[in-house]
């Protein structure tokens, strides 16, 4: 097996694993009921930028459709985590703003 074959195999293997790794994170965020506070927006947004810029680079500079697709899907995976985190944090804030008013209404 040549060095290019080995690097392609490693790239393929780890990007398949990376694409699959978004699902457990999405499931954990979806099940979280405390506002997904362990998720770092800055980290995930940097990953969105890195993946999106790689996708654009692959399309514009090297015309590599496979790299474009992998990077685009990674961008979508990161964006899904960020969007779900935003939703969970909004739901958490809304639920906590309603609790004091309900307590006052009952008194």
Residue pairs with C-beta under 8 A, 6 or more apart in sequence:
1 9
15 70
15 74
18 74
18 77
19 70
19 73
19 74
19 77
22 77
22 78
22 80
22 81
25 81
26 80
26 81
26 84
29 36
29 39
29 81
29 84
29 85
29 88
30 84
30 88
32 88
33 92
34 92
35 88
35 89
35 91
35 92
35 93
36 84
36 85
36 88
36 89
36 92
37 89
39 81
39 82
39 85
41 82
41 85
44 78
44 81
44 82
44 85
45 78
45 82
47 74
47 78
48 75
48 78
48 79
48 82
51 71
51 72
51 74
51 75
51 78
52 71
52 72
52 75
54 67
54 71
55 67
55 68
55 71
55 72
55 75
58 64
58 65
58 67
58 68
58 71
59 68
